[in-house]
Amino acid sequence: MLERIIQHPSGRFARCRSCGAEPRHVLTAGRSSREPVQFLAAAHRHGLECRCGARTARHETLTAAETEWGADHAQLALPLRVRRRKVA
């Protein structure tokens, strides 16, 4: 599974209810070893996660992840930078 952190302008997402920090947008490709094996090509999934450990499930769209997080969708912005990380 590959995860990329997508950078957005400050204020794009609602702040964390636990610690007040802004979450990161995580774009995931593939499946982790904890998920069931599927032989179909895995699509990209979106999630939001905070540095305190709060996170959403992986969703097909960023809008669905924002809905779970509790953000309003009035502000739309393009990603600025992408940082890659590999997760086992």
Residue pairs with C-beta under 8 A, 6 or more apart in sequence:
1 28
1 29
1 30
1 31
1 32
1 86
1 87
1 88
2 28
2 29
2 30
2 84
2 85
2 86
2 87
3 26
3 27
3 28
3 29
3 84
3 85
3 86
3 87
4 26
4 27
4 29
4 82
4 83
4 84
4 85
5 24
5 25
5 26
5 27
5 82
5 83
5 84
5 85
6 24
6 25
6 26
6 27
6 79
6 81
6 82
7 25
7 79
7 80
7 81
7 82
7 83
8 25
8 77
8 79
8 80
9 77
9 80
10 22
11 22
11 75
12 22
12 75
12 77
13 22
13 23
13 25
13 48
13 66
13 69
13 71
14 66
14 69
14 70
14 71
14 72
15 21
15 22
15 23
16 22
16 23
16 50
16 52
16 54
17 54
17 70
18 50
18 52
18 54
19 50
19 51
19 52
19 54
21 50
21 51
21 52
22 50
23 48
23 49
23 50
23 54
23 55
23 69
24 48
24 49
24 50
24 51
25 46
25 47
25 48
25 62
25 65
25 79
26 46
26 47
26 48
26 49
27 44
27 45
27 46
28 44
28 45
28 46
28 47
28 58
29 42
29 44
29 45
30 42
31 37
31 38
31 42
32 87
32 88
33 88
43 60
45 58
45 59
45 60
46 58
46 59
46 60
46 61
46 62
46 64
46 65
47 55
47 56
47 57
47 58
47 59
47 65
48 55
48 56
48 65
48 66
48 68
48 69
49 55
49 56
56 65
56 68
56 69
57 65
57 68
58 65
59 65
59 68
63 73
66 73
